[in-house]
Amino acid sequence: MSKFVYAIATMDTKGVELRYVVDCLRAAGVQAKMVDVGTGEPPVLEPDVTRDEVRGGGAHVSYGTRAQAVTAMGESLKSYLLGESESGQVAGVIGIGGSGGTALITPAMRALDIGLPKVMVSTVASGNTAPYVGCSDITMMYSVVDVAGLNVVSRQVLGNAAHAMAGMVQNRVIAVAGKTTLGMTMFGVTTACVDLVREQLEATGHQCLVFHATGTGGQAMEQLVESRMLQGVLDLTTTEVADEVVGGVFPAGRQRFERLMQRGIPVVLSLGALDMVNFGAMETVPEQFSDRLFHVHNAQVTLMRTNPRENREMARWIASKIRHATAPMIVMIPELGLSALDAPGQAFHDPTTNAVLFDELEEQLKNCDACRIVRVPQHINDREFAESVVKQYTTLASG
């Protein structure tokens, strides 16, 4: 089956520019389809894929505002590209646009597998691109001039983007065969645990990808799970949940754990660094927390000890997600501490508060057949705990 680069723009305003990109792609030896996602007047140039085809062949729908029209077309484009990708026809995706076109096209790109080439040439690529890129591997290229006609600058920028896409498509990297790839979450205060687990698993032939648990880290790992690039997960540092529940700066995101539970791959989950909520510099901590216990990690990072009420809420939040697991999984509880700061003599050591988290989690999961809780009488950074994690994962993965 032939594969194509899908070149996308609102062709009612950017048809000439998109045709130029497609011509560059074809000249470079890449098959390409010109896709119209315009919501205004019909385009002058004929696309390879019309806006009605993107919508699924339904009748044209009128929307009250341009924002509504852009949002609706973005959802249609996502569905369309996912369908084309599942049928094996998508070699890559390149989009061009201003702020509206970027907001329309990038959600569809984010829904595609990690590793599939994606380039977005945009007027907003020199600013904060996080809302457009998220945790995906979209390559953002600043257009320098507006995408409004072909000139000495736009020809060079759009041509470079097209040839970058051609290079990605024609020189795909082949994944290393024969190794099971695992995802792991880590924070500075759980590094000892994760390093020990990683070393033991790599010694037995696994390939381990470690994600820093800073909000986007956990989400990026789950994006790879959804892209089927991970065959197992050791989600040992779930501190992002604390920030999600309490209001820290590294929130997990409302969908955390959901894709992980749906894929049915082996999962070992633990409670690493759930003893803390992350904030920026001390002066940025919300006033409502002024009476709490803090640890100043550095000038830009302030950590706050979680309390019993928050631990109970975190347990319920985690349970609400993982009780929907579609395959057996293991939750490992390190009874003697959750981080380097939660150890005897350290600032956050508080076994009584931890017990609220442990007991509530057990209570919430008591009717979950897929979730098995394993209590380990060790600190999370103890070698014995790491060895127990490896043993439990190996048993789970072997079925």
C-alpha positions in Angstrom: 0.0 0.0 0.0 1.3 3.5 -0.9 2.0 5.9 1.9 1.7 9.6 1.6 2.7 12.8 3.5 -0.5 14.6 4.3 0.1 18.3 3.8 -2.6 20.3 5.6 -3.8 23.9 5.6 -6.9 26.1 5.4 -6.8 26.3 1.6 -9.3 29.2 1.5 -6.4 31.4 2.7 -3.2 29.3 2.2 -3.8 27.2 -0.9 -0.9 28.6 -2.9 1.5 28.1 -0.1 0.3 24.5 0.5 0.6 23.7 -3.2 4.2 24.9 -3.0 5.0 22.6 -0.1 3.4 19.7 -1.9 5.4 20.5 -5.1 8.6 20.5 -3.0 7.7 17.1 -1.4 7.0 15.5 -4.8 10.1 16.9 -6.3 12.0 15.3 -3.4 10.5 11.9 -4.4 7.8 11.8 -1.7 4.1 11.1 -2.4 1.9 13.7 -0.9 -1.7 14.6 -0.5 -3.0 18.2 -0.2 -5.6 18.4 2.5 -8.0 21.3 2.9 -9.3 22.1 6.4 -10.7 25.5 5.6 -13.9 26.8 7.2 -14.4 29.8 4.9 -15.0 30.2 1.2 -14.2 27.2 -1.1 -10.6 27.1 -2.2 -9.5 28.2 -5.6 -7.0 25.3 -6.0 -8.4 21.8 -5.9 -7.2 19.7 -2.9 -6.5 16.0 -3.0 -8.6 15.7 0.1 -11.5 18.1 0.4 -12.9 19.6 3.6 -16.0 17.5 3.2 -14.0 14.3 3.1 -12.2 15.4 6.3 -15.6 15.9 7.9 -16.5 12.4 6.9 -18.6 13.2 3.9 -21.4 14.9 5.9 -23.2 18.0 4.9 -21.6 21.3 5.5 -22.4 22.6 8.9 -22.5 26.3 9.8 -21.1 27.5 13.1 -21.8 30.7 15.1 -18.2 31.7 15.4 -14.8 31.1 13.7 -13.5 29.6 17.0 -16.4 27.0 16.9 -15.7 26.2 13.3 -12.0 25.8 13.9 -12.6 23.5 16.9 -15.1 21.3 15.0 -12.8 21.0 12.0 -9.9 20.1 14.3 -11.9 17.3 15.7 -12.9 16.1 12.2 -9.2 16.2 11.1 -8.2 14.2 14.2 -10.7 11.5 13.3 -9.7 11.5 9.7 -6.0 11.2 10.2 -6.4 8.5 12.8 -8.4 6.5 10.3 -5.9 7.1 7.6 -3.0 6.1 9.9 -4.7 2.9 11.1 -5.1 1.9 7.4 -1.4 2.4 7.0 -1.4 5.3 4.5 0.2 8.0 6.5 4.0 8.5 6.1 4.0 11.9 7.8 2.1 15.0 8.4 3.1 18.6 7.6 0.9 21.6 8.4 1.2 25.3 7.7 -0.8 28.1 9.4 -1.2 31.1 11.6 -2.6 30.9 15.1 -5.9 29.5 14.0 -4.5 26.9 11.6 -1.9 25.8 14.2 -4.7 25.4 16.8 -6.7 23.4 14.3 -4.0 21.1 13.0 -1.8 20.3 16.0 -4.4 18.4 18.0 -4.7 15.9 15.2 -0.9 15.6 15.1 -0.7 15.0 18.8 -3.2 12.1 18.5 -0.8 10.3 16.1 1.8 7.8 17.2 5.1 9.0 18.6 7.8 8.5 15.9 5.5 9.4 12.9 7.1 12.5 11.3 5.2 15.7 12.1 6.1 19.2 11.1 4.1 22.4 11.8 5.2 25.6 10.1 3.6 28.3 12.2 3.6 32.1 12.9 3.4 31.3 16.6 6.3 28.8 16.8 8.7 31.4 18.3 6.6 31.7 21.5 5.2 29.2 24.0 4.6 26.1 21.9 3.5 23.9 24.9 -0.2 24.2 24.1 0.4 23.0 20.5 3.1 20.3 21.1 2.0 18.9 24.4 3.9 15.6 25.0 4.1 14.7 21.3 7.1 14.9 19.0 5.8 17.7 16.7 8.6 19.7 15.1 7.6 23.4 15.2 9.2 25.7 12.6 8.7 29.5 12.9 7.5 30.9 9.6 9.3 34.2 10.2 6.9 36.0 7.9 3.2 35.4 7.8 1.9 32.5 5.8 0.5 34.9 3.3 1.9 34.5 -0.2 5.2 33.2 -1.6 8.2 35.5 -1.3 11.9 35.3 -0.8 11.5 34.3 2.8 8.4 32.1 2.8 9.7 30.0 -0.2 12.9 29.2 1.8 11.2 28.4 5.0 8.4 26.4 3.5 10.9 24.6 1.2 13.1 23.8 4.2 10.1 22.4 6.0 9.1 20.2 3.1 12.6 18.9 2.6 12.9 18.2 6.4 9.7 16.1 6.1 11.1 14.3 3.1 14.2 13.5 4.9 12.3 12.1 7.9 10.1 10.0 5.6 12.9 8.6 3.5 15.3 7.9 6.4 13.2 6.3 9.0 15.0 5.0 12.1 14.5 1.3 12.7 13.8 0.4 16.3 16.3 -1.9 18.1 14.9 -5.4 17.8 14.8 -8.1 20.4 14.5 -5.9 23.5 11.4 -5.3 25.6 11.1 -1.6 26.1 10.0 -0.4 29.5 8.9 3.0 30.8 9.9 4.2 34.3 9.1 7.3 36.3 11.7 9.0 38.5 12.2 12.1 40.6 15.5 13.3 42.3 14.3 11.9 45.6 13.6 8.4 44.1 16.7 8.2 41.9 18.3 5.5 44.1 15.3 3.2 43.7 14.8 3.7 39.9 18.5 3.4 39.2 18.7 0.0 41.0 15.6 -1.3 39.3 16.8 -0.1 35.9 20.2 -1.7 36.3 18.7 -5.0 37.2 16.3 -5.0 34.3 18.8 -3.9 31.8 21.1 -6.7 32.9 18.4 -9.1 31.9 18.0 -7.7 28.4 15.4 -5.0 28.8 15.6 -1.5 27.4 14.5 1.1 30.0 13.3 4.7 29.3 13.2 6.9 32.3 10.8 9.8 32.5 11.2 12.7 34.9 8.0 13.1 36.9 7.4 16.7 36.2 3.8 16.6 35.0 4.7 16.2 31.3 7.0 13.3 32.1 4.2 10.9 33.1 2.0 12.1 30.2 4.9 11.6 27.7 5.4 8.0 29.0 1.7 7.3 28.5 1.8 8.8 25.0 4.5 6.2 24.2 2.3 3.5 25.8 -0.6 4.5 23.5 1.9 4.5 20.5 2.7 0.9 21.4 6.4 1.8 21.9 6.4 0.5 25.5 5.8 -3.1 26.4 5.7 -2.6 30.2 5.7 0.2 32.8 7.2 0.6 36.2 5.4 3.8 37.4 7.4 4.0 40.6 7.3 7.8 41.1 3.7 9.1 41.1 4.4 12.4 42.7 2.5 14.2 39.9 -0.7 13.1 41.5 0.1 15.2 44.6 0.4 18.3 42.4 -2.8 17.4 40.6 -4.8 17.0 43.7 -3.3 19.7 45.9 -2.4 22.3 43.2 1.4 22.1 42.7 3.4 23.0 39.6 3.9 19.5 38.2 0.3 18.2 37.9 -0.4 14.7 36.5 -3.2 15.8 34.2 -6.8 14.6 34.5 -6.2 11.6 32.3 -3.1 10.3 34.0 -3.1 6.4 34.3 -6.1 6.1 31.9 -4.2 5.1 28.8 -1.9 2.9 31.0 -4.9 1.0 32.3 -6.4 0.6 28.8 -3.5 -1.0 27.1 -3.3 -4.1 29.1 0.5 -4.2 29.4 2.4 -5.3 32.6 2.3 -2.4 35.1 4.0 -2.1 38.5 2.9 1.1 40.3 4.3 2.6 43.5 3.9 5.8 45.5 7.2 7.5 45.0 7.5 11.1 46.3 3.8 11.3 47.2 5.0 12.8 50.5 5.5 16.2 48.7 3.8 18.8 46.6 6.1 20.9 44.3 6.1 24.7 44.0 8.4 27.3 42.6 10.4 29.7 44.6 9.2 30.1 48.2 7.5 33.5 47.5 5.3 31.8 44.9 3.7 29.3 47.3 0.0 30.2 47.7 -0.9 32.0 50.9 -3.3 29.3 51.9 -0.4 26.9 52.6 1.6 29.4 54.8 1.3 27.2 57.9 2.6 24.0 56.3 5.9 22.2 56.5 8.3 23.1 53.7 11.7 22.1 52.4 13.5 24.5 50.2 15.2 22.3 47.6 16.8 25.3 45.8 16.1 28.9 45.0 13.5 27.9 42.4 12.0 24.7 43.9 10.0 24.5 47.2 8.6 21.2 48.5 5.6 21.0 50.8 4.8 17.9 53.0 1.5 16.4 52.2 -1.0 16.0 55.1 -3.4 13.2 56.0 -6.4 14.8 54.3 -4.4 15.2 51.0 -3.1 11.7 51.3 -6.7 10.4 51.5 -7.7 12.4 48.5 -4.6 11.2 46.5 -5.4 7.5 47.3 -9.0 8.0 46.1 -7.8 9.8 42.9 -5.3 7.0 42.1 -7.9 4.3 42.9 -10.5 5.9 40.7 -8.1 5.5 37.7 -6.5 2.2 38.3 -9.5 0.2 39.3 -10.4 0.2 35.6 -7.3 -1.8 34.7 -7.9 -4.2 31.8 -5.1 -6.5 32.9 -3.5 -7.6 36.2 -1.3 -5.0 37.8 0.6 -4.6 41.0 0.7 -1.6 43.5 3.8 -1.7 45.7 3.8 0.1 49.0 7.2 1.0 50.5 6.1 1.1 54.2 9.2 2.8 55.5 9.1 5.9 53.3 8.3 7.4 50.0 11.3 9.6 49.1 14.8 10.6 50.2 13.1 13.3 52.4 10.8 10.8 53.9 13.3 8.8 55.9 14.3 8.7 59.6 16.0 12.0 60.5 14.8 13.8 57.3 12.4 16.7 57.0 9.3 14.8 55.7 9.5 11.6 57.7 6.0 11.0 59.0 4.9 7.3 59.1 1.5 8.2 60.6 0.6 10.4 57.6 1.9 7.8 55.2 -0.3 5.2 56.8 -3.4 7.2 55.8 -2.3 7.0 52.2 -1.6 3.3 52.4 -4.7 2.3 54.2 -7.1 4.4 52.1 -5.6 3.0 48.9 -6.1 -0.5 50.1 -9.7 0.3 51.1 -10.5 1.8 47.7 -9.0 -1.1 45.8 -10.4 -4.0 47.9 -12.9 -4.9 45.2 -10.6 -4.5 42.3 -9.8 -7.9 40.9 -7.0 -6.7 38.6 -5.1 -4.7 41.2 -2.9 -6.6 43.7 -1.3 -4.6 46.5 2.1 -5.7 47.8 3.3 -4.1 51.1 7.1 -4.1 51.4 8.6 -3.4 54.9 11.4 -1.2 53.3 12.1 2.3 52.3 11.5 3.1 48.6 15.3 3.7 48.1 16.4 0.5 49.8 18.0 -2.1 47.6 15.5 -4.7 49.0 12.6 -2.7 47.8 14.1 -2.4 44.3 14.8 -6.1 44.2 11.2 -6.8 45.2 10.0 -4.5 42.4 12.0 -6.4 39.8 10.8 -9.7 41.1 7.1 -8.6 41.0 7.5 -7.2 37.5 9.2 -10.3 36.2 6.5 -12.5 37.6 3.7 -10.3 36.2 5.3 -10.0 32.8 5.8 -13.7 32.5 2.1 -14.2 33.0 
